[in-house]
């Protein structure tokens, strides 16, 4: 199973920095960085909801499954 995190792509499309997103979703830079680099093992629905609200996107815009 390979889940790809496209958070950096959505942030670039919305021209939003990691610092700005961190403030909007009330997460530390370290935790957002772990998610952005694809090193996270899990994500809470509340966190995903906050990110989608801040970036005005759908969960599928951030998370992608690829056979691997």
CNS distance restraints for C-alpha pairs under 8 A (distance, minus, plus):
assign (resid   1 and name CA) (resid  65 and name CA) 7.55 0.50 0.50
assign (resid   1 and name CA) (resid  66 and name CA) 7.12 0.50 0.50
assign (resid   1 and name CA) (resid  67 and name CA) 6.07 0.50 0.50
assign (resid   1 and name CA) (resid  68 and name CA) 5.66 0.50 0.50
assign (resid   2 and name CA) (resid  65 and name CA) 5.82 0.50 0.50
assign (resid   2 and name CA) (resid  66 and name CA) 5.29 0.50 0.50
assign (resid   2 and name CA) (resid  67 and name CA) 6.10 0.50 0.50
assign (resid   2 and name CA) (resid  68 and name CA) 5.57 0.50 0.50
assign (resid   3 and name CA) (resid  63 and name CA) 6.67 0.50 0.50
assign (resid   3 and name CA) (resid  64 and name CA) 5.60 0.50 0.50
assign (resid   3 and name CA) (resid  65 and name CA) 4.57 0.50 0.50
assign (resid   3 and name CA) (resid  66 and name CA) 6.31 0.50 0.50
assign (resid   4 and name CA) (resid  38 and name CA) 6.70 0.50 0.50
assign (resid   4 and name CA) (resid  63 and name CA) 5.81 0.50 0.50
assign (resid   4 and name CA) (resid  64 and name CA) 4.98 0.50 0.50
assign (resid   4 and name CA) (resid  65 and name CA) 6.08 0.50 0.50
assign (resid   4 and name CA) (resid  66 and name CA) 7.22 0.50 0.50
assign (resid   5 and name CA) (resid  35 and name CA) 7.23 0.50 0.50
assign (resid   5 and name CA) (resid  36 and name CA) 6.55 0.50 0.50
assign (resid   5 and name CA) (resid  37 and name CA) 7.47 0.50 0.50
assign (resid   5 and name CA) (resid  38 and name CA) 5.53 0.50 0.50
assign (resid   5 and name CA) (resid  62 and name CA) 5.68 0.50 0.50
assign (resid   5 and name CA) (resid  63 and name CA) 4.89 0.50 0.50
assign (resid   5 and name CA) (resid  64 and name CA) 6.44 0.50 0.50
assign (resid   6 and name CA) (resid  10 and name CA) 6.54 0.50 0.50
assign (resid   6 and name CA) (resid  36 and name CA) 7.24 0.50 0.50
assign (resid   6 and name CA) (resid  61 and name CA) 7.04 0.50 0.50
assign (resid   6 and name CA) (resid  62 and name CA) 4.65 0.50 0.50
assign (resid   6 and name CA) (resid  63 and name CA) 6.07 0.50 0.50
assign (resid   6 and name CA) (resid  64 and name CA) 7.38 0.50 0.50
assign (resid   7 and name CA) (resid  11 and name CA) 6.11 0.50 0.50
assign (resid   7 and name CA) (resid  35 and name CA) 7.67 0.50 0.50
assign (resid   7 and name CA) (resid  36 and name CA) 5.40 0.50 0.50
assign (resid   7 and name CA) (resid  62 and name CA) 5.22 0.50 0.50
assign (resid   7 and name CA) (resid  63 and name CA) 7.84 0.50 0.50
assign (resid   8 and name CA) (resid  12 and name CA) 6.12 0.50 0.50
assign (resid   8 and name CA) (resid  36 and name CA) 6.00 0.50 0.50
assign (resid   9 and name CA) (resid  13 and name CA) 6.25 0.50 0.50
assign (resid  10 and name CA) (resid  14 and name CA) 6.19 0.50 0.50
assign (resid  10 and name CA) (resid  55 and name CA) 7.09 0.50 0.50
assign (resid  10 and name CA) (resid  61 and name CA) 7.19 0.50 0.50
assign (resid  10 and name CA) (resid  62 and name CA) 6.86 0.50 0.50
assign (resid  11 and name CA) (resid  15 and name CA) 5.81 0.50 0.50
assign (resid  11 and name CA) (resid  16 and name CA) 5.06 0.50 0.50
assign (resid  11 and name CA) (resid  17 and name CA) 6.74 0.50 0.50
assign (resid  11 and name CA) (resid  18 and name CA) 7.79 0.50 0.50
assign (resid  11 and name CA) (resid  55 and name CA) 7.08 0.50 0.50
assign (resid  12 and name CA) (resid  16 and name CA) 6.30 0.50 0.50
assign (resid  12 and name CA) (resid  17 and name CA) 7.91 0.50 0.50
assign (resid  14 and name CA) (resid  55 and name CA) 6.60 0.50 0.50
assign (resid  16 and name CA) (resid  20 and name CA) 6.26 0.50 0.50
assign (resid  16 and name CA) (resid  21 and name CA) 6.60 0.50 0.50
assign (resid  17 and name CA) (resid  21 and name CA) 6.25 0.50 0.50
assign (resid  18 and name CA) (resid  22 and name CA) 5.93 0.50 0.50
assign (resid  18 and name CA) (resid  29 and name CA) 6.95 0.50 0.50
assign (resid  18 and name CA) (resid  32 and name CA) 7.44 0.50 0.50
assign (resid  18 and name CA) (resid  33 and name CA) 7.80 0.50 0.50
assign (resid  19 and name CA) (resid  23 and name CA) 6.37 0.50 0.50
assign (resid  19 and name CA) (resid  29 and name CA) 6.75 0.50 0.50
assign (resid  20 and name CA) (resid  24 and name CA) 6.32 0.50 0.50
assign (resid  21 and name CA) (resid  25 and name CA) 6.09 0.50 0.50
assign (resid  21 and name CA) (resid  51 and name CA) 7.65 0.50 0.50
assign (resid  21 and name CA) (resid  54 and name CA) 7.00 0.50 0.50
assign (resid  22 and name CA) (resid  26 and name CA) 5.61 0.50 0.50
assign (resid  22 and name CA) (resid  27 and name CA) 5.12 0.50 0.50
assign (resid  22 and name CA) (resid  28 and name CA) 6.03 0.50 0.50
assign (resid  22 and name CA) (resid  29 and name CA) 5.93 0.50 0.50
assign (resid  22 and name CA) (resid  32 and name CA) 6.93 0.50 0.50
assign (resid  23 and name CA) (resid  27 and name CA) 6.93 0.50 0.50
assign (resid  24 and name CA) (resid  50 and name CA) 7.98 0.50 0.50
assign (resid  24 and name CA) (resid  54 and name CA) 6.37 0.50 0.50
assign (resid  25 and name CA) (resid  47 and name CA) 7.41 0.50 0.50
assign (resid  25 and name CA) (resid  50 and name CA) 5.40 0.50 0.50
assign (resid  25 and name CA) (resid  51 and name CA) 6.16 0.50 0.50
assign (resid  25 and name CA) (resid  54 and name CA) 6.93 0.50 0.50
assign (resid  27 and name CA) (resid  31 and name CA) 6.57 0.50 0.50
assign (resid  27 and name CA) (resid  32 and name CA) 6.63 0.50 0.50
assign (resid  28 and name CA) (resid  32 and name CA) 6.34 0.50 0.50
assign (resid  29 and name CA) (resid  33 and name CA) 5.90 0.50 0.50
assign (resid  30 and name CA) (resid  34 and name CA) 6.27 0.50 0.50
assign (resid  31 and name CA) (resid  35 and name CA) 6.38 0.50 0.50
assign (resid  32 and name CA) (resid  36 and name CA) 5.96 0.50 0.50
assign (resid  33 and name CA) (resid  37 and name CA) 6.07 0.50 0.50
assign (resid  34 and name CA) (resid  38 and name CA) 6.39 0.50 0.50
assign (resid  34 and name CA) (resid  39 and name CA) 5.28 0.50 0.50
assign (resid  34 and name CA) (resid  40 and name CA) 5.58 0.50 0.50
assign (resid  35 and name CA) (resid  39 and name CA) 6.04 0.50 0.50
assign (resid  35 and name CA) (resid  40 and name CA) 5.06 0.50 0.50
assign (resid  43 and name CA) (resid  47 and name CA) 6.67 0.50 0.50
assign (resid  43 and name CA) (resid  48 and name CA) 6.80 0.50 0.50
assign (resid  44 and name CA) (resid  48 and name CA) 6.29 0.50 0.50
assign (resid  45 and name CA) (resid  49 and name CA) 5.92 0.50 0.50
assign (resid  46 and name CA) (resid  50 and name CA) 6.19 0.50 0.50
assign (resid  47 and name CA) (resid  51 and name CA) 6.20 0.50 0.50
assign (resid  48 and name CA) (resid  52 and name CA) 6.08 0.50 0.50
assign (resid  48 and name CA) (resid  59 and name CA) 6.94 0.50 0.50
assign (resid  49 and name CA) (resid  53 and name CA) 6.14 0.50 0.50
assign (resid  49 and name CA) (resid  59 and name CA) 7.93 0.50 0.50
assign (resid  50 and name CA) (resid  54 and name CA) 6.15 0.50 0.50
assign (resid  51 and name CA) (resid  55 and name CA) 6.03 0.50 0.50
assign (resid  52 and name CA) (resid  56 and name CA) 5.44 0.50 0.50
assign (resid  52 and name CA) (resid  57 and name CA) 4.98 0.50 0.50
assign (resid  52 and name CA) (resid  58 and name CA) 5.87 0.50 0.50
assign (resid  52 and name CA) (resid  59 and name CA) 6.49 0.50 0.50
assign (resid  53 and name CA) (resid  57 and name CA) 6.87 0.50 0.50
assign (resid  57 and name CA) (resid  61 and name CA) 6.33 0.50 0.50
assign (resid  58 and name CA) (resid  62 and name CA) 7.20 0.50 0.50
assign (resid  59 and name CA) (resid  63 and name CA) 6.08 0.50 0.50
assign (resid  60 and name CA) (resid  64 and name CA) 6.27 0.50 0.50
